[in-house]
Every structure is written in C-alpha cells, then in structure tokens.
Amino acid sequence: MFKQLIALTSMGIQTLPQRAGSSSVIVIGIAGVVAVLVSVLAMATGFRHTMADSGRADRVIVLRGGSDAELNSNLTRSDIDTIANAPGLGKDADGKALLSQRSSRSSTCRGSIPATTRTSPCAASAYRSRRCARSSRS
C-alpha cells in the first residue's frame, strides 16, 4: 500500500513541470479565494467589535416590532408616550423623561446643491426639501 502511495506521489511530482501553467492557475485561484475569505471574516469581526464597543450602557434605541433597522421603524406619538411613561426610564429635574425622538428619512433628489448652501447644513437641508418637493410635483 505504501509502495503504491509513493509511486503515485512520485509520478505526480515528475509530471508537475508539464502542468506548470494549469497548476499555477489553480494555486493562484485558491490563494485568491482564501485571501477574500480571510478579508471578509476580518471585516465581520471588526464590525462586530465596533458594534459591541460603541454606544453607552445607559442608552437604548427603541424600534417598532419587526424592524431590523432604524430606517424601517416607525413609531406613533402614542407609542412614544407609552415609552416616555415606562418604568425605569431616566427623568430630569422637572420629572420629564430623558427621551429623544429622532426621525430618519431617505430621499433622492435630482441636481446638485449650490456652493452657497454647502456651507450650512440647515441651508442645504432646506434646499434639498424645496428641490425634492419641486421634483416630486413634476
């Protein structure tokens, strides 16, 4: 059995120069796949560490049931009132809930923002709103 194994191995090694082109393509292809796999796993690990280490222990983001991202979540005013009255929520000196209501919206607008509005985020936002309102009417 070992003689057969040695014979097959030596035959494969002896014919390697005849198969140099195809062998090198296979080796380079496998090395490329391994490099891509390692880089994707490294990015996933880095993203996981970033998510675990960011944020504060005394803060929470509340999403609507079934939402997996902030942009997909939509809470009504009654939902926010319910959250504001929930037990365990921090209160300020006046007894109001320490609560910040944020809304995210994504919109696509045609055209570019003029240079004068690029300096001010508020002006740029107002310009985008007017531009989007105009483009949605047409």
Secondary structure, 3 states (H helix, E strand, C coil): CHHHHHHHHHHHHHCCHHHHHHHHHHHHHHHHHHHHHHHHHHHHHHHHHHHHHCCCCCCCCCCCCCCCCHHHCCCCHHHHHHHHCCCCCCECCCCCECCCCCCCCCCCCCCCCCHHHHCCHHHHHHHHHHHHHHHHHC
